[in-house]
Amino acid sequence: MLDRRYITDNAERVQENCRLRGVDVDVLRMVTLESQRLEKLREAQELNRQANETSKGIGKAASPEERQEMIARGRQLREQKETAQREHDQLDAEIDAIQRAIPNLTHPDAPLGGEEDAVELGRGKTPIPQFDFQPKDHLEIGSHWDMIDFEAGARVAGAGFYFLKNDAVRLDMALQQFAVAFLAERGFTPVSTPDLALTSVLHGTGFMPRGPETQIYSIENTDLNLIATAEITLGGMLAGQTLEADQLPLRLCGLSHCFRTEAGAAGRASRGLYRVHQFSKVEMFAFTHPDQSAAAHEEMRTLESELFDALEIPYRVIDTATGDLGGPAYRKYDLEAWMPGRGEAGEWGEVTSTSNCTDYQARRLNIRFKTAGQKGTELVHTLNGTAIATSRAIIAVLENNQQADGTVRVPPVLRPWMGKDVIGG
């Protein structure tokens, strides 16, 4: 979240930023409440001072009557102080709720507008395939080679769940192994994370586990939730910790299952593996010095591009518009892969995203660093980026590499883990 003092000192700028991001938050009300809170704080402190002064004087009372009067006066001051403190705490809670709803500031170069206003920054090395046959979508390919079973998934866990079978299992694992090896060679520490996280950790990373618009599965009668991404657990790893400046940047490569309710998702564009309730993902995450985060963000975008260039998947890079940014993101890039079976004649579909969250998550999670020879601590910056979300990567691999005879060419970088050059046949 943003710093409270910054919000009150820059209320108009923050309110305008909320407008550009399509977030309905009354920043000016927060400013009013903060003024009232500070007044109540001063009142509580003054009453506490008077109560302490009265308490010290009881032993010096000139008579029993005066002593009783001072005791009664002290009790009255304490009660008034407690009332003022409760009113202060109520104001503080209301301010905190507004403060947490305020999104991060926005990079000045981010495009203005909604999803349709995103700007294409470039394309990958692999061209869009030109088939001399009618291409199939991944569901048709998966059904033909007995690789994807949504009907069985629905019987076991409901709509949106599925079984991967045969070569789809090997492809899923190959994508994970390729991504982990790729990032480990580039200095990322591989981490297998829990699939559950406390509500406080979700709040800290900017996810809302309760409410009608949540995408989070919460565990009833507990404070635990199934994670939607390893960004949650990787960020939570260092909650409340203080690092040394020379430890930064700290770069992690997280492997986890991801669970999302995908409420409201429907339509042809969302069918099959594109929007599902569970999938595996390899996630990049970094804790950096504030001066390092812009460069780290560009590095993550480059790494995502290198991954999909290596997979020989056609893609484009998108600079996400302000109205389509998640709350914690200062700036976000998406990779959209070409999916021949999506839409009537193929469409772009998001496969990765990378966000610079600056100190927004770190302030919530209280993750800091100290510099040798300097007093105090500073908040780190956090960044996240999808390496491989296997469900959508499987779509891209199957649909772009299908051949006229129905088989699927395995990208060369995956063959060591797949153990074969072709799926089917």
Disulfide bonds with the S-S distance in Angstrom:
none
